[in-house]
Amino acid sequence: MKKHILFVIIILTVIIFIYFSSFKNNTEVENLSEGKEVTKEDYIYKDQLLDLGYNINEIKVIQKKVNNITAKKYLLSKKYANVTKFLYSPYFNINNIERYENYYKNNPNYSIDDIVMYVEIGLDNEFYTNVNEIDNYLDVTALVNKYNKLPDNVTYDDLVTLDTNYSNDGKKQLRSEAYDATIDMIEAAKRENIKLTVISAYRTSEYQNTLFNNSVNKNGLDHALMYSAKSNYSEHQLGLAVDFNSVDVNFDQTEEFKWLKNNAYKYGFILRYPKDKEFITGYSYEPWHYRYLGIDIATKIYKENITYEEYIVKFSKKTYQ
């Protein structure tokens, strides 16, 4: 009798073991199909990737960096020669893998991080192409450049006028937050015997259009594209940008510029179009043009010595897996 009971127990133990082993395996398969991390020894898409020409080391990188759903969507149609390099960039966005590859072919001397950074900014497209119309123009962090334009007929209900103590004609306007920061900055400069005067601030789309056309008529289109913005592509239309003292490249030789360079970030402003960054911003060096972004962002941009475009890519969070 005891032997019979022992035999039954053994049989039941074997059945239970087989059942739970099967359940575990099925769960692993379900997890794989849901795009969760691969826990099996063989990567689910190993054979397909081998057929495309990837080697084992490349597949290990893909397995580590990209989940199954993403791999299936983006990586199983063709072999990308440099994908495993791009995957290690902190700015990588798998949606743009094709663009990275194409841009790298045309710019083989750039680092991998630069390739990814510049594509994320949009520099693989000509300026004023592949344009996005922004809808967050009320935010102080809104990005307006040659790839991001304002909608037509944007209006603001918080514009404040700078009087003649702060502007050249007593008519210049800024959004309220930028206005307060500008007053604070001008007053701080004044205490150090530095005189700052706003000569340009908020602009309507009509006025910006007039300025651009005048620049074209006076200096030609190529010059205008580097020194002026088309209507709805100007930061001045945000009511958050100011030009100080003189629209002259030699302004950077003045004490006023030196003060701004060292102090503007403390009040939330950045030098928006710095020297040697023209290929990123799309504009020639403008030592007089400052953009309000708030103290935290302006301080980070100042310390990193980067443009606003680079800041957005470098510090925005992207989920690509």
Order of alpha helices (4+ residues) and beta strands (2+ residues): alpha-alpha-alpha-alpha-alpha-alpha-alpha-beta-beta-beta-beta-alpha-beta-alpha-alpha-beta-alpha-beta-alpha-beta-alpha-alpha
